[in-house]
Amino acid sequence: MRVTFQAFASITAMCLIGTMADVTQSDSKHDPLSLDQLGILERDVAVIGGGSAGTYAAIRLRELGQSLVVIENQDRLGGHSNTYFDTATGIAVPYGVISFHHKSVVTDYFSHFNISLVNKIYLTNQTKNVDFTTGEPITLKPITLPSDDPEVRIAIENYKAQLAKYPFLEDEYYNLPDPIPEDLLLPFGQFAAKYKIGAIVRVIAGYTAGFGDPLLKLTLYMLKIFSLEFIYEIQHGFLNYPMNDNSVLYRAAEKELGRDVLYKSRVIGAMRKLSEIDHSSYILAQTPSGQKLIHAKKILIAVPQTIENLIPFGLDRIERGIFTQFTGTFWYSSLIRNIYHSAPSINNNAHDTPYNLPILPGVYSLRNTDVPGLNWVLYGSSTFMHNEEVKKDIVDSLLRIRHPNVAVREPEIVAFKSHSPYELTVPVQAIRDGFYRKLDALQGHRGTYYTGAALTAHESHTIWGFTEKLLLKYFV
């Protein structure tokens, strides 16, 4: 008989449960052993993933009086927040999340750890444009917001007028109207042409790096991220980490959560609630010290809800019908030495594409950092690529744009992170058929709840805001 890994996990759990029952009922003269004594972690909530959503949830659950355990596959919390510490200078160099919106959920979260944020405007008027496929410079008109250019001003006003039609985009996806306006289901390239916003498409594409081809992305997703609020922040400044150390928040969270985080760990099986008469679930996790069985009243899944990530949870037909519809994009961030260029930043802009957008897969941009000679490079693809393929293409691309008369060493990648799968979306027909309402209906199904960017948007404040509402609705 062929035994699946899921069945093995279930058998393991049942054996341990049986052992617990035997011990607690066999001899009334002795105190029963607790689950912890049996090597079983008993918690109110098991949080799967210690990225942005999972860490926020864990801290807030603690404040709400819930016991918890976080299962995180990395050796640290933080997800897309990555920091490189240069040993020669002592400077912290972020190569992940770098800024936040002016929202109370953001300032309250940082205030919990006594961390102050600073306002920062990111200047774009010193950027050089190069076609990375040829290495040749390309002359493009600078685009700034706000702008004195009449064409840009008209385009931004047209864009704002469209955003004003859809105030529900400031809320969660499950609050989309039915039927959803057809303009939101257009490919963004068609939407841009229809409403004459072409003069700012290059800016929008730059701020949505990692989304794959922005012209093919549904307008719903583009407007959701590049919102009226986002435009305001571009013009007036974002909140930024002190000293550019984008891991300070997560180091504080690690200290507070302590042993309630299982690092370098992953779920390998689960026995989840099958009906309302079941009051809890069991999770089997592989940790560096061996397998751990977790008995939890509720499960909060805060990792990207791809079918691959959810297989260990033994999805039922309803769940599979939802999560198999998600597809993602692929985004990579790296820090590289020995590039040798003179511009503060370089954007990849093709000579012969609509709006001069970069050809993917490829480098989006490179930026100087506070460490001389160290550059931050962003790379994107609409399809899966192995990390080594990405690294090779990055180096090849950088060699094409480097000054030809300088005899120097090869570019050296000193830090690399795949943020894949990055942007989880679904097809037009799925949205028409009420995908996001069906996804919301899964909250609590089999004792399992979901949070993260796929349910709201790829912005810290929206992820934390969504998570806050979820916790107050279902976990108190």
Residue pairs with C-beta under 8 A, 6 or more apart in sequence:
3 11
5 268
5 269
5 312
6 269
6 270
6 312
6 314
8 269
9 268
9 269
9 270
9 271
9 284
9 312
10 269
10 271
10 314
12 269
12 284
12 291
12 293
13 269
13 271
13 282
13 284
13 293
14 271
16 38
16 39
16 40
16 293
17 282
19 38
20 33
20 35
20 38
20 40
23 32
23 33
23 38
24 32
24 33
25 32
34 42
35 41
35 42
35 295
36 42
39 292
39 293
40 293
40 294
40 295
41 69
41 292
41 293
41 294
41 295
42 67
42 294
42 295
42 296
43 67
43 68
43 69
43 294
43 295
43 296
43 297
44 61
44 66
44 67
44 68
44 296
44 297
44 298
45 61
45 66
45 67
45 68
45 69
45 296
45 297
45 298
45 299
45 300
45 475
46 68
46 69
46 71
46 281
46 283
46 294
46 296
46 298
46 299
46 300
47 54
47 57
47 58
47 61
47 68
47 69
47 70
47 71
47 300
47 302
48 54
48 71
48 267
48 299
48 300
48 301
48 302
48 303
49 70
49 71
49 72
49 79
49 301
49 302
49 303
49 452
50 58
50 70
50 71
50 72
50 74
50 76
50 77
50 78
50 79
50 261
50 302
51 77
51 78
51 79
51 80
51 302
51 303
51 452
52 78
52 79
52 80
52 81
52 97
52 452
52 453
52 460
52 463
52 464
53 302
53 451
53 452
53 453
53 463
53 464
53 466
53 467
54 70
54 72
54 77
54 79
54 300
54 302
54 303
54 451
55 70
55 77
55 78
55 79
55 250
55 253
55 257
56 109
56 463
56 464
56 467
56 468
57 300
57 302
57 451
57 467
57 471
58 68
58 70
58 253
58 257
58 260
58 261
59 109
59 112
59 253
59 256
59 257
60 467
60 468
60 471
61 68
61 471
61 475
62 68
62 256
62 257
63 112
64 471
64 475
64 476
66 475
68 260
69 260
69 261
69 262
69 294
69 296
70 77
70 257
70 260
70 261
70 262
71 262
71 265
71 266
71 267
71 283
71 285
71 294
72 261
72 262
72 263
72 264
72 265
73 264
73 265
73 266
74 263
74 264
75 263
75 264
76 247
76 250
76 254
76 263
77 250
77 253
77 254
77 257
77 261
78 96
78 247
78 249
78 250
80 96
80 97
80 419
81 94
81 96
81 97
81 246
81 247
81 249
81 250
82 94
82 95
82 96
82 246
82 247
82 333
82 415
82 417
83 92
83 93
83 94
83 95
83 96
83 245
83 246
83 247
84 92
84 93
84 94
84 95
84 335
84 414
84 415
85 91
85 92
85 93
86 92
86 93
86 371
86 374
88 371
89 371
91 244
91 369
91 370
91 371
92 243
92 244
92 245
92 246
92 247
93 244
93 335
93 369
93 370
93 371
93 374
93 376
94 241
94 244
94 245
94 246
95 333
95 334
95 335
95 376
95 415
95 417
96 246
96 333
96 417
96 419
97 246
97 460
98 240
98 241
98 244
98 246
99 120
99 122
99 233
99 238
99 239
99 240
100 106
100 117
100 238
100 239
100 240
100 460
100 461
101 229
101 230
101 233
101 238
101 239
101 459
101 460
101 461
102 233
102 238
102 239
103 461
103 465
105 461
105 464
105 465
105 468
106 117
106 239
106 460
106 461
106 464
107 117
107 239
109 249
109 464
110 116
110 117
110 249
113 249
113 252
113 253
113 256
115 242
115 248
115 249
115 252
116 242
117 239
117 240
117 241
117 242
118 239
118 240
118 241
118 242
119 236
119 237
119 238
119 239
119 240
120 237
120 238
120 239
120 240
121 235
121 236
121 237
121 238
122 234
122 238
124 142
124 143
124 144
125 142
125 144
126 343
126 344
126 345
127 142
127 343
127 344
127 345
127 346
127 347
128 137
128 341
128 343
128 345
128 346
128 347
129 137
129 138
129 139
129 140
129 346
129 347
129 349
129 356
130 136
130 137
130 138
130 346
130 347
130 348
130 349
130 401
131 137
131 138
131 348
131 349
131 350
131 351
132 348
132 358
132 362
132 363
132 397
132 400
132 401
133 350
133 359
133 362
133 397
133 400
134 351
134 400
135 400
135 401
136 351
138 349
138 350
138 351
138 356
140 202
140 349
140 356
141 149
143 149
143 152
143 199
143 200
143 202
143 203
144 152
145 152
145 156
145 200
145 203
145 231
145 234
145 235
146 153
146 156
146 235
147 153
147 156
149 199
151 199
152 199
152 200
154 196
154 199
155 196
155 197
155 198
155 199
155 200
156 197
156 200
156 231
158 195
158 196
158 197
159 195
159 197
159 200
160 228
160 231
161 195
162 183
162 191
162 195
162 197
162 223
163 169
163 223
163 227
163 228
164 228
165 181
166 181
166 184
166 223
168 175
168 176
168 177
169 220
169 223
169 224
169 227
170 227
170 229
172 436
172 440
172 455
172 456
172 466
172 469
173 224
173 436
173 439
173 455
173 456
174 436
174 437
174 439
174 440
174 455
176 220
176 431
176 436
176 437
178 434
178 437
179 432
180 220
180 431
180 432
183 191
183 194
183 219
184 218
184 219
184 220
184 223
185 218
185 219
185 220
185 428
185 431
185 432
186 194
186 218
186 219
187 215
187 216
187 217
187 218
187 219
188 214
188 215
188 216
188 217
188 218
188 219
188 222
189 214
189 215
189 216
189 354
191 197
191 219
191 222
192 198
192 201
192 215
198 355
201 214
201 215
201 354
201 355
201 357
202 349
202 355
202 356
202 357
204 214
204 222
204 226
205 214
205 355
205 357
206 347
206 364
206 365
207 225
207 226
207 230
207 234
208 214
208 217
208 222
208 225
208 226
209 331
209 364
209 365
209 378
209 380
210 329
210 331
210 378
210 380
210 419
210 422
210 423
210 458
211 217
211 221
211 222
211 225
211 329
211 380
211 422
211 423
212 329
212 330
212 360
212 380
212 381
212 382
212 423
213 357
213 360
213 382
214 222
214 357
215 354
215 355
215 357
217 425
218 425
218 428
218 431
220 431
221 423
221 425
224 457
225 457
225 458
225 459
230 459
241 248
241 249
242 248
244 370
254 261
262 285
262 287
262 292
263 288
264 287
264 288
265 285
265 286
265 287
265 288
265 292
266 285
266 286
266 312
267 283
267 284
267 285
267 286
267 312
267 313
268 284
268 285
268 286
268 291
268 312
269 283
269 284
269 312
269 314
270 281
270 282
270 283
270 284
270 299
270 312
270 313
270 314
271 281
271 282
271 314
272 281
272 299
272 313
272 314
272 446
272 447
272 448
273 279
273 280
273 281
273 446
273 447
273 448
274 446
278 447
279 297
280 295
280 296
280 297
280 447
281 295
281 296
281 297
281 298
281 299
281 446
281 447
281 448
282 293
282 294
282 295
282 296
283 293
283 294
283 296
283 299
284 291
284 292
284 293
284 294
285 291
285 292
285 293
285 294
297 447
298 447
298 448
298 449
298 474
298 475
299 313
299 447
299 448
299 449
300 448
300 449
300 450
300 451
300 475
301 309
301 310
301 313
301 448
301 449
301 450
301 451
301 452
302 450
302 451
302 452
302 467
303 309
303 452
304 328
304 421
304 424
304 452
304 453
304 454
305 323
305 326
305 424
305 450
305 452
305 454
306 323
306 326
306 328
306 421
306 424
307 315
307 320
307 323
307 324
307 326
310 319
310 323
313 448
315 323
316 446
318 442
318 445
319 442
319 445
319 446
322 435
322 438
322 439
322 442
325 426
325 427
325 430
325 435
326 424
326 425
326 426
326 454
327 421
327 424
327 425
327 426
328 420
328 421
328 422
328 423
328 424
328 425
329 380
329 381
329 382
329 420
329 421
329 422
329 423
330 361
330 380
330 381
330 382
330 383
330 384
330 385
330 418
330 420
330 421
330 422
331 378
331 379
331 380
331 381
331 418
331 419
331 420
331 422
331 423
332 378
332 379
332 380
332 381
332 387
332 390
332 394
332 416
332 417
332 418
332 419
332 420
333 376
333 377
333 378
333 379
333 416
333 417
333 419
334 376
334 377
334 379
334 391
334 394
334 413
334 415
334 416
334 417
335 369
335 374
335 375
335 376
335 377
335 413
335 414
335 415
335 416
336 366
336 374
336 375
336 377
336 394
336 395
336 398
336 411
336 412
336 413
336 414
337 373
337 374
337 375
337 411
337 412
337 414
338 373
338 408
338 409
338 410
338 411
338 412
339 366
339 373
339 375
339 398
339 402
339 411
340 402
340 403
340 406
340 408
341 366
341 375
341 401
341 402
341 403
342 403
344 367
344 368
345 365
345 366
345 367
345 368
346 365
346 366
346 401
347 358
347 364
347 365
348 358
348 362
348 363
348 364
348 365
348 397
349 356
349 357
349 358
350 356
350 357
350 358
350 359
353 359
358 364
360 380
360 381
360 382
361 379
361 380
361 381
361 382
361 383
361 385
361 390
361 393
362 379
362 380
362 381
362 393
362 397
363 377
363 378
363 379
363 393
363 394
363 397
363 398
364 378
364 379
364 380
365 377
365 378
366 375
366 376
366 377
366 378
366 398
367 375
367 376
367 377
368 375
368 376
369 375
369 376
374 414
377 394
377 398
379 390
379 393
379 394
381 390
384 420
387 416
387 418
390 418
391 413
391 416
394 411
394 413
395 410
395 411
395 413
398 411
399 410
399 411
402 408
422 458
423 453
423 458
424 453
424 454
426 435
436 455
439 450
439 455
440 455
442 448
442 450
443 449
443 450
443 470
443 474
444 474
449 470
449 474
449 475
451 463
451 466
451 467
451 470
452 463
453 462
453 463
455 466
456 462
456 463
456 465
456 466
457 463
